[in-house]
Amino acid sequence: MGKKPLIVLNFKTYTEGMGENAVKMAKYCEEVSADSGVKIIAVPQAPDIYRVACSVKIPVFAQHIDGVVAGSHTGHITADCVRSAGATGTLINHSERRLLLADIDSAIQSARRSELITIVCTNNVAVTLAVATFAPEFVAIEPPELIGSGIPVSKADPDIVRGSVSAVKRIQPDVEVLCGAGISRGDDVAAALELGAAGVLLASGIIRAKDPKAALIDLVGNI
């Protein structure tokens, strides 16, 4: 992903980021990324991955994969399937799709076999430390109580960001830390970077904004 700060935009299941709206949102990301030089990743729902990946050149990630391979696993999402749809990476263990540590490990291994980049979400320093031992490319620290609150973790609980960065670098120096939960403005991104994060993971602050493109422009304005 290079050394530039990273913006990861999770579309969740918001109608504003679904179907053709997902394509529109991804194109906003692509335009702002091209203009600013800041890397932006679009993370639509699984059924929208193919249409989004066919419409933009920025990276497209899945919101979730399961640690299973092709076979009799009805209802699961495999790494190979999202890869074939055009995804180049995936979120794992988002607070709204929480997994056991063993399942996180399996999902990371599946992603690695399919050459997918992994962003594993964590909710505290202890879980961050445990997940870092699995060597994903990124961990994203997101206290659940701050998700969608508009209160950025970088300001509400800066120690959890500092602590996560320090803990990860002690055992896996190559794993980068992202800051999530409550991120919505450029100042939030700047604060996260000052705490040692490599970028941010966010959703509603952009997806549900009155003018998502303007919100994205503001987001990268201080980088």
ChimeraX attribute file (.defattr): number of C-alpha atoms within 10 A of each C-alpha:
attribute: neighborCount
match mode: 1-to-1
recipient: residues
	/A:1	9
	/A:2	6
	/A:3	8
	/A:4	12
	/A:5	20
	/A:6	21
	/A:7	24
	/A:8	24
	/A:9	25
	/A:10	23
	/A:11	25
	/A:12	18
	/A:13	11
	/A:14	16
	/A:15	13
	/A:16	19
	/A:17	23
	/A:18	18
	/A:19	16
	/A:20	14
	/A:21	17
	/A:22	24
	/A:23	22
	/A:24	19
	/A:25	22
	/A:26	28
	/A:27	19
	/A:28	19
	/A:29	26
	/A:30	22
	/A:31	17
	/A:32	21
	/A:33	19
	/A:34	13
	/A:35	10
	/A:36	13
	/A:37	13
	/A:38	20
	/A:39	22
	/A:40	26
	/A:41	22
	/A:42	29
	/A:43	28
	/A:44	30
	/A:45	22
	/A:46	17
	/A:47	13
	/A:48	19
	/A:49	26
	/A:50	18
	/A:51	16
	/A:52	29
	/A:53	21
	/A:54	12
	/A:55	14
	/A:56	18
	/A:57	11
	/A:58	20
	/A:59	20
	/A:60	28
	/A:61	29
	/A:62	28
	/A:63	24
	/A:64	26
	/A:65	26
	/A:66	21
	/A:67	19
	/A:68	19
	/A:69	15
	/A:70	11
	/A:71	7
	/A:72	8
	/A:73	11
	/A:74	6
	/A:75	7
	/A:76	14
	/A:77	18
	/A:78	21
	/A:79	31
	/A:80	19
	/A:81	15
	/A:82	26
	/A:83	21
	/A:84	12
	/A:85	20
	/A:86	18
	/A:87	25
	/A:88	22
	/A:89	27
	/A:90	23
	/A:91	24
	/A:92	28
	/A:93	24
	/A:94	19
	/A:95	15
	/A:96	9
	/A:97	11
	/A:98	14
	/A:99	15
	/A:100	9
	/A:101	14
	/A:102	10
	/A:103	16
	/A:104	22
	/A:105	19
	/A:106	17
	/A:107	27
	/A:108	29
	/A:109	20
	/A:110	20
	/A:111	27
	/A:112	15
	/A:113	11
	/A:114	18
	/A:115	14
	/A:116	22
	/A:117	19
	/A:118	25
	/A:119	27
	/A:120	27
	/A:121	28
	/A:122	26
	/A:123	20
	/A:124	17
	/A:125	20
	/A:126	14
	/A:127	14
	/A:128	23
	/A:129	22
	/A:130	15
	/A:131	21
	/A:132	27
	/A:133	13
	/A:134	17
	/A:135	21
	/A:136	23
	/A:137	19
	/A:138	22
	/A:139	30
	/A:140	29
	/A:141	29
	/A:142	26
	/A:143	20
	/A:144	18
	/A:145	13
	/A:146	17
	/A:147	20
	/A:148	17
	/A:149	15
	/A:150	14
	/A:151	17
	/A:152	27
	/A:153	27
	/A:154	28
	/A:155	15
	/A:156	11
	/A:157	13
	/A:158	16
	/A:159	14
	/A:160	22
	/A:161	27
	/A:162	18
	/A:163	18
	/A:164	29
	/A:165	26
	/A:166	16
	/A:167	18
	/A:168	24
	/A:169	16
	/A:170	11
	/A:171	14
	/A:172	16
	/A:173	13
	/A:174	13
	/A:175	20
	/A:176	21
	/A:177	30
	/A:178	28
	/A:179	35
	/A:180	33
	/A:181	27
	/A:182	27
	/A:183	29
	/A:184	27
	/A:185	20
	/A:186	18
	/A:187	18
	/A:188	22
	/A:189	28
	/A:190	20
	/A:191	18
	/A:192	26
	/A:193	21
	/A:194	12
	/A:195	18
	/A:196	18
	/A:197	26
	/A:198	23
	/A:199	24
	/A:200	25
	/A:201	24
	/A:202	23
	/A:203	23
	/A:204	22
	/A:205	21
	/A:206	23
	/A:207	25
	/A:208	15
	/A:209	15
	/A:210	10
	/A:211	10
	/A:212	19
	/A:213	19
	/A:214	13
	/A:215	19
	/A:216	25
	/A:217	19
	/A:218	16
	/A:219	22
	/A:220	23
	/A:221	15
	/A:222	13
	/A:223	15
